[in-house]
Amino acid sequence: MALELALDGSGAVEAATGIGFLDHMLTLFAGHGLFDLTVQAQGDLEIDEHHTAEDVCICLGRAIDEALGDRSGIARTGHAYVPMDETLARVVVDLSGRPYCVFDAEFVTPKLGDLSTDLLFHLFESIAIHGRMNLHAAVLYGRNDHHKAEGLFKALARALDGATRVDARRSGVPSTKGTLSA
């Protein structure tokens, strides 16, 4: 597994996980967050996609956490609503250092391409835990499962883009306590 991430990028992406639909979601994530992302993964796809997809999102969360350092000067919170045709997705993040994930989305198809829809919550949860962020993701309404997943990944990207922006008015960590949870 090799993953490189630049939060202050241009949306350049190279994703090769062996899971076409995950590569599509990572491309949307990088493009909509204006993150530069390179992912090369080889896993036990002969069994199923679970471990590979999970490992990619664990590494993505860790890369976000590492890129933020002590989180000094960032806005810390961000939110985004993203429409995708008939679907509306919302993601809200707090880069507090306290990992938690709330995921409210229902999927009726068992797979999107070669990615099981029952993994989507786990992928967001892995990013939240390893990125040390509080992440709330919801599909407010929609019919098409592809559109629901796409809206969620785009909204995650845009919420993170807002939360990771440097606020010139802020010095130190964005906390009234003077510290973020470790």
Contacts in CASP RR format, 6 or more apart in sequence:
PFRMAT RR
TARGET T0000
AUTHOR 0000-0000-0000
METHOD contacts of the structure
MODEL  1
MALELALDGSGAVEAATGIGFLDHMLTLFAGHGLFDLTVQAQGDLEIDEH
HTAEDVCICLGRAIDEALGDRSGIARTGHAYVPMDETLARVVVDLSGRPY
CVFDAEFVTPKLGDLSTDLLFHLFESIAIHGRMNLHAAVLYGRNDHHKAE
GLFKALARALDGATRVDARRSGVPSTKGTLSA
1 40 0 8 1.000
1 41 0 8 1.000
1 42 0 8 1.000
1 55 0 8 1.000
1 56 0 8 1.000
1 59 0 8 1.000
2 38 0 8 1.000
2 39 0 8 1.000
2 40 0 8 1.000
2 41 0 8 1.000
3 37 0 8 1.000
3 38 0 8 1.000
3 39 0 8 1.000
3 40 0 8 1.000
3 41 0 8 1.000
3 56 0 8 1.000
3 59 0 8 1.000
3 60 0 8 1.000
3 63 0 8 1.000
4 36 0 8 1.000
4 37 0 8 1.000
4 38 0 8 1.000
4 63 0 8 1.000
5 35 0 8 1.000
5 36 0 8 1.000
5 37 0 8 1.000
5 60 0 8 1.000
5 63 0 8 1.000
5 64 0 8 1.000
5 67 0 8 1.000
6 35 0 8 1.000
6 36 0 8 1.000
6 37 0 8 1.000
6 67 0 8 1.000
7 35 0 8 1.000
7 64 0 8 1.000
7 67 0 8 1.000
7 68 0 8 1.000
7 160 0 8 1.000
7 164 0 8 1.000
8 34 0 8 1.000
9 34 0 8 1.000
9 35 0 8 1.000
9 36 0 8 1.000
10 34 0 8 1.000
10 36 0 8 1.000
11 30 0 8 1.000
11 31 0 8 1.000
11 33 0 8 1.000
11 34 0 8 1.000
11 35 0 8 1.000
11 36 0 8 1.000
11 37 0 8 1.000
12 30 0 8 1.000
12 36 0 8 1.000
12 37 0 8 1.000
13 26 0 8 1.000
13 27 0 8 1.000
13 30 0 8 1.000
13 31 0 8 1.000
13 35 0 8 1.000
13 36 0 8 1.000
13 37 0 8 1.000
13 38 0 8 1.000
14 37 0 8 1.000
14 38 0 8 1.000
14 39 0 8 1.000
14 40 0 8 1.000
15 22 0 8 1.000
15 23 0 8 1.000
15 26 0 8 1.000
15 27 0 8 1.000
15 30 0 8 1.000
15 37 0 8 1.000
15 38 0 8 1.000
15 39 0 8 1.000
16 23 0 8 1.000
16 39 0 8 1.000
16 40 0 8 1.000
16 41 0 8 1.000
17 23 0 8 1.000
17 26 0 8 1.000
17 39 0 8 1.000
17 41 0 8 1.000
17 52 0 8 1.000
17 53 0 8 1.000
17 56 0 8 1.000
18 41 0 8 1.000
18 42 0 8 1.000
18 45 0 8 1.000
18 52 0 8 1.000
18 114 0 8 1.000
19 45 0 8 1.000
19 49 0 8 1.000
19 52 0 8 1.000
19 53 0 8 1.000
19 114 0 8 1.000
19 115 0 8 1.000
20 113 0 8 1.000
20 114 0 8 1.000
20 115 0 8 1.000
21 112 0 8 1.000
21 113 0 8 1.000
21 114 0 8 1.000
21 115 0 8 1.000
21 149 0 8 1.000
22 49 0 8 1.000
22 52 0 8 1.000
22 53 0 8 1.000
22 56 0 8 1.000
22 115 0 8 1.000
23 39 0 8 1.000
24 150 0 8 1.000
25 115 0 8 1.000
25 149 0 8 1.000
25 150 0 8 1.000
25 153 0 8 1.000
26 37 0 8 1.000
26 39 0 8 1.000
26 56 0 8 1.000
26 60 0 8 1.000
26 153 0 8 1.000
28 150 0 8 1.000
28 153 0 8 1.000
28 154 0 8 1.000
28 157 0 8 1.000
29 35 0 8 1.000
29 37 0 8 1.000
29 153 0 8 1.000
29 154 0 8 1.000
29 156 0 8 1.000
29 157 0 8 1.000
30 36 0 8 1.000
30 37 0 8 1.000
30 157 0 8 1.000
31 157 0 8 1.000
32 82 0 8 1.000
32 153 0 8 1.000
32 154 0 8 1.000
32 157 0 8 1.000
32 158 0 8 1.000
32 161 0 8 1.000
33 157 0 8 1.000
33 158 0 8 1.000
33 160 0 8 1.000
33 161 0 8 1.000
34 161 0 8 1.000
35 157 0 8 1.000
35 160 0 8 1.000
35 161 0 8 1.000
37 60 0 8 1.000
39 56 0 8 1.000
39 59 0 8 1.000
39 60 0 8 1.000
41 52 0 8 1.000
41 55 0 8 1.000
41 56 0 8 1.000
42 52 0 8 1.000
43 51 0 8 1.000
43 52 0 8 1.000
43 55 0 8 1.000
44 51 0 8 1.000
44 52 0 8 1.000
45 52 0 8 1.000
48 116 0 8 1.000
49 114 0 8 1.000
49 115 0 8 1.000
49 116 0 8 1.000
49 119 0 8 1.000
50 116 0 8 1.000
50 119 0 8 1.000
53 115 0 8 1.000
53 119 0 8 1.000
53 123 0 8 1.000
54 119 0 8 1.000
54 122 0 8 1.000
54 123 0 8 1.000
54 126 0 8 1.000
57 122 0 8 1.000
57 123 0 8 1.000
57 124 0 8 1.000
57 126 0 8 1.000
57 127 0 8 1.000
57 130 0 8 1.000
58 126 0 8 1.000
58 130 0 8 1.000
59 130 0 8 1.000
60 127 0 8 1.000
60 130 0 8 1.000
61 126 0 8 1.000
61 127 0 8 1.000
61 128 0 8 1.000
61 129 0 8 1.000
61 130 0 8 1.000
61 131 0 8 1.000
62 130 0 8 1.000
62 131 0 8 1.000
64 127 0 8 1.000
64 130 0 8 1.000
64 131 0 8 1.000
64 133 0 8 1.000
64 160 0 8 1.000
64 164 0 8 1.000
65 130 0 8 1.000
65 131 0 8 1.000
65 132 0 8 1.000
67 164 0 8 1.000
68 74 0 8 1.000
68 95 0 8 1.000
68 164 0 8 1.000
70 172 0 8 1.000
70 173 0 8 1.000
70 180 0 8 1.000
71 95 0 8 1.000
71 97 0 8 1.000
71 173 0 8 1.000
71 174 0 8 1.000
71 180 0 8 1.000
72 170 0 8 1.000
72 171 0 8 1.000
72 172 0 8 1.000
72 173 0 8 1.000
73 166 0 8 1.000
73 167 0 8 1.000
73 170 0 8 1.000
73 171 0 8 1.000
73 172 0 8 1.000
73 173 0 8 1.000
73 174 0 8 1.000
74 95 0 8 1.000
74 163 0 8 1.000
74 164 0 8 1.000
74 165 0 8 1.000
74 166 0 8 1.000
74 167 0 8 1.000
74 170 0 8 1.000
74 174 0 8 1.000
75 162 0 8 1.000
75 163 0 8 1.000
75 164 0 8 1.000
75 165 0 8 1.000
75 166 0 8 1.000
75 167 0 8 1.000
75 170 0 8 1.000
75 174 0 8 1.000
76 94 0 8 1.000
76 95 0 8 1.000
76 96 0 8 1.000
76 163 0 8 1.000
76 174 0 8 1.000
76 175 0 8 1.000
77 92 0 8 1.000
77 93 0 8 1.000
77 94 0 8 1.000
77 95 0 8 1.000
77 163 0 8 1.000
78 92 0 8 1.000
78 93 0 8 1.000
78 94 0 8 1.000
78 159 0 8 1.000
78 160 0 8 1.000
78 162 0 8 1.000
78 163 0 8 1.000
79 90 0 8 1.000
79 91 0 8 1.000
79 92 0 8 1.000
79 93 0 8 1.000
79 159 0 8 1.000
80 90 0 8 1.000
80 91 0 8 1.000
80 154 0 8 1.000
80 155 0 8 1.000
80 156 0 8 1.000
80 157 0 8 1.000
80 158 0 8 1.000
80 159 0 8 1.000
81 88 0 8 1.000
81 89 0 8 1.000
81 90 0 8 1.000
81 155 0 8 1.000
82 88 0 8 1.000
82 89 0 8 1.000
82 90 0 8 1.000
82 91 0 8 1.000
82 151 0 8 1.000
82 154 0 8 1.000
82 155 0 8 1.000
82 158 0 8 1.000
83 89 0 8 1.000
83 151 0 8 1.000
84 147 0 8 1.000
84 148 0 8 1.000
84 150 0 8 1.000
84 151 0 8 1.000
84 154 0 8 1.000
85 144 0 8 1.000
85 147 0 8 1.000
86 141 0 8 1.000
86 142 0 8 1.000
86 143 0 8 1.000
86 144 0 8 1.000
86 147 0 8 1.000
87 139 0 8 1.000
87 141 0 8 1.000
87 142 0 8 1.000
87 143 0 8 1.000
87 144 0 8 1.000
87 147 0 8 1.000
87 148 0 8 1.000
87 150 0 8 1.000
87 151 0 8 1.000
88 139 0 8 1.000
88 140 0 8 1.000
88 141 0 8 1.000
88 142 0 8 1.000
89 105 0 8 1.000
89 137 0 8 1.000
89 138 0 8 1.000
89 139 0 8 1.000
89 140 0 8 1.000
89 148 0 8 1.000
89 151 0 8 1.000
89 152 0 8 1.000
89 154 0 8 1.000
89 155 0 8 1.000
90 136 0 8 1.000
90 137 0 8 1.000
90 138 0 8 1.000
90 140 0 8 1.000
90 155 0 8 1.000
91 135 0 8 1.000
91 136 0 8 1.000
91 137 0 8 1.000
91 138 0 8 1.000
91 152 0 8 1.000
91 155 0 8 1.000
91 156 0 8 1.000
91 158 0 8 1.000
91 159 0 8 1.000
92 135 0 8 1.000
92 136 0 8 1.000
92 159 0 8 1.000
93 133 0 8 1.000
93 134 0 8 1.000
93 135 0 8 1.000
93 136 0 8 1.000
93 156 0 8 1.000
93 159 0 8 1.000
93 160 0 8 1.000
93 163 0 8 1.000
94 133 0 8 1.000
94 134 0 8 1.000
94 163 0 8 1.000
95 132 0 8 1.000
95 133 0 8 1.000
95 163 0 8 1.000
95 164 0 8 1.000
95 180 0 8 1.000
96 132 0 8 1.000
96 133 0 8 1.000
96 134 0 8 1.000
96 175 0 8 1.000
96 180 0 8 1.000
96 181 0 8 1.000
97 131 0 8 1.000
97 132 0 8 1.000
97 133 0 8 1.000
97 134 0 8 1.000
97 180 0 8 1.000
97 181 0 8 1.000
97 182 0 8 1.000
98 132 0 8 1.000
98 134 0 8 1.000
98 181 0 8 1.000
99 128 0 8 1.000
99 129 0 8 1.000
99 130 0 8 1.000
99 131 0 8 1.000
99 132 0 8 1.000
99 133 0 8 1.000
99 134 0 8 1.000
100 128 0 8 1.000
100 134 0 8 1.000
100 135 0 8 1.000
101 121 0 8 1.000
101 124 0 8 1.000
101 125 0 8 1.000
101 127 0 8 1.000
101 128 0 8 1.000
101 129 0 8 1.000
101 134 0 8 1.000
101 135 0 8 1.000
101 136 0 8 1.000
101 137 0 8 1.000
102 135 0 8 1.000
102 136 0 8 1.000
102 137 0 8 1.000
102 138 0 8 1.000
103 120 0 8 1.000
103 121 0 8 1.000
103 124 0 8 1.000
103 125 0 8 1.000
103 137 0 8 1.000
103 138 0 8 1.000
104 137 0 8 1.000
104 138 0 8 1.000
104 139 0 8 1.000
105 120 0 8 1.000
105 121 0 8 1.000
105 137 0 8 1.000
105 138 0 8 1.000
105 139 0 8 1.000
105 148 0 8 1.000
105 152 0 8 1.000
106 139 0 8 1.000
107 117 0 8 1.000
107 118 0 8 1.000
107 120 0 8 1.000
107 145 0 8 1.000
107 148 0 8 1.000
107 149 0 8 1.000
108 145 0 8 1.000
109 117 0 8 1.000
109 145 0 8 1.000
110 116 0 8 1.000
110 117 0 8 1.000
110 118 0 8 1.000
111 117 0 8 1.000
112 145 0 8 1.000
112 146 0 8 1.000
112 149 0 8 1.000
117 145 0 8 1.000
117 149 0 8 1.000
120 149 0 8 1.000
120 152 0 8 1.000
124 135 0 8 1.000
124 137 0 8 1.000
124 152 0 8 1.000
124 156 0 8 1.000
127 133 0 8 1.000
127 135 0 8 1.000
127 156 0 8 1.000
128 134 0 8 1.000
128 135 0 8 1.000
132 181 0 8 1.000
133 163 0 8 1.000
135 156 0 8 1.000
137 152 0 8 1.000
137 155 0 8 1.000
137 156 0 8 1.000
139 148 0 8 1.000
139 151 0 8 1.000
139 152 0 8 1.000
142 148 0 8 1.000
167 174 0 8 1.000
172 178 0 8 1.000
173 179 0 8 1.000
173 180 0 8 1.000
174 180 0 8 1.000
END
